[in-house]
Amino acid sequence: MAELLSLDFMRQALVAALLVGIAAPLVGVFLVQRRLSLIGDGMGHVALAGVAVGVLTGTAPVWTALVAAVGAAVAIELIRARGRTSGDVALAVMFYGGIAAGVVIIAKSPSGSPANLTAYLFGAITTASTTDLWVFAGLALVVLVGTWLLRPWLFAVANDEEYARASGMPVTGLNIALAVLTAVTVVVSMRIVGLLLISALMIIPNATAQLFGRSFRATVRWAVLIGVVASVGGVVLSFYAETPSGGTIVLLAIAAFIAAAVGTATAARMRTARHRRAAGHDHEHGTGCGHEAVPHDDHVDYLHDGHLHAAHEGHYDEHGADVAAAAEHEEVGTTVKDGRR
């Protein structure tokens, strides 16, 4: 690790990865709620056309990509708001038109070649300059401040757009704001994760966070944490494994999602296995019922025909299959007033 931190370009890469790891999930959480998980891909394709224009004109590709992505973001939201075509059709046009324009324009550049686009398509974090880092930091700050200030309204629109519109909220303006923030996030991330992979870093940490979070706020916190770990950890891993940073970051995020999904599913099965209902139980246990009361953790079981039964939410749980299991518990000679937890 000391070797990695001793290199200037790796320190810059880690800072850039940290910025992306924070910004991408913050925007992605609203895209997931609105079921627009693929809009980041569409913005990435249009940003590719902007990169190609930058290469052709000798302009900084970051700024031309930003102009193209923001312009497309505003255009698609206005098209959706006026209802002239459905959102998915507009998104498809943006997908294919952007990448086609990028390929054609870069081919017309005297210094252009497919290699010029590789760093933007798949990420080349170690080639980011100090100037790029400052630009990315400024754009990331715009995303952070924008999502923080607009979060109550974005949350309301994402949950129920019709209700938000009926309540007098500027829904079209908020949708445009979210699309612009998405476009800015895509441009911030294009040298770190790549235009073809940035949508994954917006969506996968949020999908993973939903497995843990019990509220919107908790989900956002988990998503940012997972995004930071995946992006920074992916850069470190790519340095030692000599793999592309963008692909490594996304694979690490996917691995976290799979581990979380398997872990939560296993925990749910274990809880279900421990929570067995007593079949065909018509007898009411309680004080004076004639069955022995057996303390068990934070409740009381009743020994009934070799089974340990515990009252729970209108039914009885099965906490022991035979007398031998009941004998493992400390037996007491008194009963309790109420057998419920």
C-alpha positions as CSV (number, residue, x, y, z in Angstrom):
1,M,0.0,0.0,0.0
2,A,2.9,2.4,0.7
3,E,4.2,1.8,-2.8
4,L,0.8,2.7,-4.2
5,L,0.5,5.9,-2.2
6,S,4.0,7.0,-3.2
7,L,2.9,7.4,-6.8
8,D,1.4,10.8,-7.7
9,F,-0.9,9.4,-10.4
10,M,-2.3,6.8,-8.0
11,R,-3.0,9.3,-5.3
12,Q,-4.9,11.4,-7.9
13,A,-6.7,8.2,-9.0
14,L,-7.8,7.4,-5.5
15,V,-9.2,10.9,-5.0
16,A,-11.1,10.7,-8.3
17,A,-12.5,7.3,-7.3
18,L,-13.6,8.6,-4.0
19,L,-15.5,11.5,-5.7
20,V,-17.2,9.1,-8.1
21,G,-18.0,6.6,-5.4
22,I,-19.9,9.3,-3.5
23,A,-21.6,11.1,-6.4
24,A,-22.8,8.2,-8.5
25,P,-25.0,6.4,-5.8
26,L,-26.5,9.7,-4.7
27,V,-27.9,10.3,-8.2
28,G,-28.6,6.7,-8.8
29,V,-30.9,6.3,-5.8
30,F,-33.5,8.5,-7.5
31,L,-33.1,6.7,-10.9
32,V,-33.7,3.4,-9.2
33,Q,-36.9,4.7,-7.5
34,R,-38.1,6.0,-10.8
35,R,-37.2,2.8,-12.7
36,L,-34.8,4.7,-15.0
37,S,-31.8,2.5,-14.3
38,L,-30.6,2.6,-17.8
39,I,-30.7,6.3,-18.4
40,G,-27.0,6.6,-17.3
41,D,-26.1,4.4,-20.3
42,G,-28.0,6.7,-22.6
43,M,-26.2,9.8,-21.2
44,G,-22.9,7.9,-21.6
45,H,-23.6,7.3,-25.3
46,V,-24.4,10.9,-26.0
47,A,-21.4,12.0,-24.0
48,L,-19.3,9.8,-26.3
49,A,-20.4,12.1,-29.2
50,G,-19.3,15.1,-27.2
51,V,-15.9,13.5,-26.6
52,A,-15.5,12.9,-30.3
53,V,-16.3,16.5,-31.0
54,G,-13.7,17.5,-28.5
55,V,-11.1,15.4,-30.2
56,L,-12.1,16.7,-33.6
57,T,-11.9,20.4,-32.6
58,G,-9.0,20.1,-30.2
59,T,-11.2,21.2,-27.3
60,A,-11.1,19.6,-23.9
61,P,-13.3,16.5,-24.3
62,V,-14.6,16.9,-20.7
63,W,-16.4,20.1,-21.6
64,T,-17.8,19.0,-24.9
65,A,-19.0,15.8,-23.3
66,L,-20.7,17.8,-20.6
67,V,-22.4,20.1,-23.1
68,A,-23.7,17.1,-25.1
69,A,-24.9,15.1,-22.1
70,V,-26.7,18.1,-20.5
71,G,-28.3,19.0,-23.8
72,A,-29.5,15.5,-24.3
73,A,-30.8,15.4,-20.7
74,V,-32.9,18.5,-21.1
75,A,-34.2,17.4,-24.5
76,I,-35.3,14.0,-23.4
77,E,-37.2,15.3,-20.4
78,L,-38.9,18.0,-22.4
79,I,-39.9,15.3,-25.0
80,R,-41.3,13.1,-22.2
81,A,-43.1,16.0,-20.5
82,R,-44.9,17.0,-23.8
83,G,-45.8,13.4,-24.4
84,R,-44.8,13.4,-28.1
85,T,-43.1,10.0,-27.7
86,S,-42.6,7.6,-24.8
87,G,-39.6,7.8,-22.6
88,D,-38.2,4.5,-23.7
89,V,-38.3,5.5,-27.4
90,A,-36.6,8.8,-26.6
91,L,-34.0,7.0,-24.6
92,A,-33.3,4.5,-27.4
93,V,-32.9,7.3,-29.9
94,M,-30.4,8.9,-27.5
95,F,-28.6,5.6,-27.1
96,Y,-28.0,4.8,-30.7
97,G,-27.7,8.3,-32.1
98,G,-25.1,9.3,-29.6
99,I,-22.8,6.3,-30.1
100,A,-23.2,6.5,-33.9
101,A,-22.4,10.2,-34.0
102,G,-19.3,9.5,-31.8
103,V,-18.0,6.8,-34.1
104,V,-18.5,8.9,-37.3
105,I,-17.1,12.1,-35.8
106,I,-14.0,10.5,-34.4
107,A,-13.3,8.9,-37.8
108,K,-13.2,12.4,-39.3
109,S,-10.6,13.6,-36.9
110,P,-7.1,13.6,-38.3
111,S,-5.7,12.5,-35.0
112,G,-8.7,10.4,-34.1
113,S,-8.8,6.6,-33.8
114,P,-10.7,4.0,-31.8
115,A,-7.8,4.2,-29.3
116,N,-8.7,7.8,-28.5
117,L,-12.1,6.7,-27.3
118,T,-11.0,3.7,-25.2
119,A,-10.0,5.7,-22.2
120,Y,-13.5,7.3,-22.2
121,L,-15.5,4.1,-23.0
122,F,-13.9,1.9,-20.3
123,G,-12.1,4.3,-18.0
124,A,-8.4,5.0,-17.7
125,I,-8.1,6.5,-14.2
126,T,-4.4,6.5,-14.1
127,T,-4.2,8.9,-17.1
128,A,-6.3,11.6,-15.4
129,S,-4.2,14.8,-15.0
130,T,-4.3,17.2,-12.1
131,T,-6.4,19.6,-14.2
132,D,-8.9,16.7,-14.9
133,L,-9.0,16.0,-11.2
134,W,-9.9,19.6,-10.3
135,V,-12.6,19.6,-13.0
136,F,-14.0,16.3,-11.7
137,A,-14.0,17.7,-8.1
138,G,-15.9,20.8,-9.2
139,L,-18.5,18.8,-11.1
140,A,-18.8,16.3,-8.2
141,L,-19.4,19.2,-5.8
142,V,-22.3,20.3,-8.1
143,V,-23.8,16.9,-7.9
144,L,-23.5,16.7,-4.1
145,V,-24.9,20.1,-3.5
146,G,-27.7,19.6,-6.1
147,T,-28.9,16.3,-4.6
148,W,-28.7,17.6,-1.1
149,L,-30.7,20.7,-1.8
150,L,-33.3,19.0,-4.0
151,R,-33.6,15.6,-2.1
152,P,-37.0,16.2,-0.5
153,W,-38.6,17.2,-3.9
154,L,-36.8,14.5,-5.9
155,F,-37.9,11.9,-3.4
156,A,-41.5,13.1,-3.6
157,V,-41.5,13.0,-7.4
158,A,-39.8,9.6,-7.5
159,N,-42.4,8.1,-5.2
160,D,-45.5,9.5,-6.8
161,E,-45.1,11.9,-9.7
162,E,-48.9,12.4,-10.2
163,Y,-49.4,13.3,-6.5
164,A,-46.4,15.7,-6.6
165,R,-47.8,17.4,-9.7
166,A,-51.2,17.7,-8.0
167,S,-49.5,19.2,-5.0
168,G,-48.1,22.0,-7.1
169,M,-44.5,20.8,-7.3
170,P,-42.6,21.8,-10.5
171,V,-42.3,18.2,-11.6
172,T,-41.0,18.9,-15.1
173,G,-38.3,21.2,-13.6
174,L,-37.3,18.6,-11.0
175,N,-37.1,15.9,-13.7
176,I,-34.9,18.1,-15.8
177,A,-32.7,18.8,-12.7
178,L,-32.3,15.1,-12.0
179,A,-31.5,14.4,-15.7
180,V,-28.8,17.2,-15.6
181,L,-27.3,15.8,-12.4
182,T,-27.2,12.4,-14.1
183,A,-25.4,13.9,-17.1
184,V,-22.9,15.7,-14.8
185,T,-22.3,12.4,-12.9
186,V,-21.7,10.6,-16.2
187,V,-19.0,13.1,-17.2
188,V,-17.4,13.0,-13.8
189,S,-17.1,9.3,-14.0
190,M,-16.1,8.8,-17.6
191,R,-12.4,8.7,-17.0
192,I,-12.7,6.6,-13.8
193,V,-15.3,4.0,-14.7
194,G,-16.0,4.6,-18.4
195,L,-19.0,5.8,-20.3
196,L,-20.2,2.2,-20.9
197,L,-19.9,1.2,-17.3
198,I,-20.9,4.3,-15.3
199,S,-24.6,3.3,-15.1
200,A,-23.5,0.2,-13.1
201,L,-21.9,2.3,-10.4
202,M,-25.1,4.4,-10.2
203,I,-27.4,1.4,-9.9
204,I,-25.6,-1.6,-8.3
205,P,-24.7,0.0,-5.0
206,N,-28.3,1.2,-4.6
207,A,-29.6,-2.3,-5.4
208,T,-27.2,-3.7,-2.8
209,A,-28.2,-1.0,-0.2
210,Q,-31.9,-1.9,-0.6
211,L,-31.1,-5.3,0.9
212,F,-29.9,-3.6,4.1
213,G,-31.6,-0.3,4.4
214,R,-34.9,-0.1,6.3
215,S,-35.5,3.5,5.3
216,F,-34.7,5.9,2.4
217,R,-32.0,7.6,4.4
218,A,-30.4,4.4,5.5
219,T,-30.5,3.1,2.0
220,V,-28.7,6.2,0.7
221,R,-26.0,5.8,3.4
222,W,-25.4,2.2,2.5
223,A,-25.3,3.0,-1.2
224,V,-22.7,5.7,-0.7
225,L,-20.6,3.4,1.5
226,I,-20.8,0.6,-1.0
227,G,-20.0,2.9,-3.9
228,V,-16.9,4.3,-2.2
229,V,-15.6,0.9,-1.2
230,A,-16.2,-0.5,-4.7
231,S,-14.6,2.5,-6.5
232,V,-11.6,3.0,-4.2
233,G,-11.2,-0.8,-3.6
234,G,-11.4,-1.4,-7.4
235,V,-8.7,1.1,-8.1
236,V,-6.4,-0.5,-5.5
237,L,-7.2,-4.0,-6.8
238,S,-6.6,-2.9,-10.4
239,F,-3.2,-1.5,-9.5
240,Y,-2.0,-4.8,-8.1
241,A,-3.8,-7.1,-10.5
242,E,-2.9,-4.9,-13.5
243,T,-6.5,-4.8,-14.8
244,P,-8.6,-2.0,-16.2
245,S,-9.9,0.2,-13.3
246,G,-13.4,0.6,-14.7
247,G,-14.1,-3.1,-15.1
248,T,-12.5,-3.9,-11.8
249,I,-14.7,-1.4,-10.0
250,V,-17.9,-2.7,-11.5
251,L,-17.0,-6.3,-10.9
252,L,-16.3,-5.5,-7.2
253,A,-19.7,-3.8,-6.9
254,I,-21.4,-6.8,-8.5
255,A,-19.5,-9.1,-6.1
256,A,-20.8,-7.1,-3.2
257,F,-24.3,-7.3,-4.5
258,I,-24.1,-11.1,-4.9
259,A,-22.6,-11.5,-1.5
260,A,-25.3,-9.3,0.1
261,A,-28.1,-11.1,-1.8
262,V,-26.9,-14.6,-0.8
263,G,-26.3,-13.4,2.8
264,T,-29.7,-11.9,3.3
265,A,-31.5,-14.9,1.6
266,T,-29.6,-17.3,3.9
267,A,-30.4,-15.2,7.0
268,A,-34.1,-15.2,6.0
269,R,-34.2,-18.9,5.6
270,M,-32.6,-19.4,9.0
271,R,-35.1,-17.2,10.6
272,T,-37.9,-19.1,8.9
273,A,-36.5,-22.4,10.0
274,R,-36.4,-21.2,13.6
275,H,-39.9,-19.8,13.4
276,R,-42.0,-23.0,12.9
277,R,-45.7,-22.9,13.7
278,A,-47.2,-25.6,15.9
279,A,-49.6,-27.6,13.6
280,G,-53.2,-28.0,14.6
281,H,-53.0,-26.3,18.0
282,D,-56.4,-25.6,19.5
283,H,-55.4,-25.4,23.2
284,E,-54.8,-22.0,24.8
285,H,-51.7,-22.0,27.0
286,G,-51.5,-19.7,30.0
287,T,-51.8,-19.6,33.7
288,G,-53.6,-22.7,35.0
289,C,-53.6,-24.4,31.6
290,G,-52.1,-27.5,33.2
291,H,-48.9,-27.5,31.1
292,E,-45.4,-26.9,32.4
293,A,-44.0,-23.4,31.7
294,V,-40.3,-23.4,30.5
295,P,-38.4,-20.1,30.3
296,H,-36.7,-19.8,26.8
297,D,-34.6,-16.7,26.0
298,D,-37.0,-13.7,26.2
299,H,-40.3,-15.7,26.4
300,V,-41.9,-18.7,27.9
301,D,-42.6,-22.1,26.2
302,Y,-45.2,-24.6,27.3
303,L,-44.4,-28.3,27.3
304,H,-47.3,-29.9,25.6
305,D,-47.3,-33.6,24.4
306,G,-43.5,-33.6,24.1
307,H,-43.4,-30.3,22.2
308,L,-42.4,-26.8,23.3
309,H,-45.0,-24.2,22.2
310,A,-44.7,-20.5,22.4
311,A,-47.6,-18.0,21.9
312,H,-46.7,-15.5,19.1
313,E,-49.0,-13.1,17.3
314,G,-52.2,-15.2,17.3
315,H,-50.5,-18.5,16.7
316,Y,-48.1,-20.9,18.4
317,D,-44.5,-21.4,17.4
318,E,-42.8,-24.8,17.5
319,H,-39.7,-24.5,19.7
320,G,-39.0,-28.2,20.4
321,A,-39.9,-31.5,18.8
322,D,-39.7,-33.8,21.8
323,V,-39.3,-34.1,25.5
324,A,-35.6,-34.4,25.2
325,A,-35.4,-31.0,23.6
326,A,-37.6,-29.6,26.4
327,A,-35.3,-31.1,29.0
328,E,-32.4,-29.0,27.8
329,H,-34.2,-25.9,29.1
330,E,-34.3,-25.0,32.8
331,E,-37.5,-26.3,34.2
332,V,-39.5,-24.3,36.7
333,G,-42.5,-25.3,38.7
334,T,-44.5,-22.1,38.3
335,T,-46.4,-20.7,35.4
336,V,-46.6,-17.2,34.2
337,K,-49.6,-14.9,34.0
338,D,-49.4,-14.7,30.2
339,G,-47.6,-17.0,27.8
340,R,-47.1,-14.3,25.1
341,R,-43.8,-12.7,24.2
